[in-house]
Amino acid sequence: MNRARDWQRTNVVKLRALNELQWDRPVIENESQQERIFLTREEADNLYGALEELPETTREIILLRYRQELPIAELAELFRLSESAVKMRIVRGLEKMKYALGGKRHGK
């Protein structure tokens, strides 16, 4: 019983942070700033569009991994998956995004 309460207390903070996580699009105010930014507005829109096409869990895992830099082990614990399942979701999610952005699918 105490372990369940400890787990809930520990993970409530992580789950709240996950729910509050938003993917903010960069604001490009003027042309000179735009030249200094790696992604153009069109490329950014395409990237976010591809990200939004992913299943919710996969999208959250990718955002937490690359935007919040959470380790694989912590993601596995948070989503109650094995580490290999988290890695596979990341790989498959990135592959779907690559395909959505006009890339070729691996092995096809």
Helices and strands as residue ranges (DSSP letters): H 2-20, H 31-36, H 41-52, H 56-66, H 72-79, H 83-100
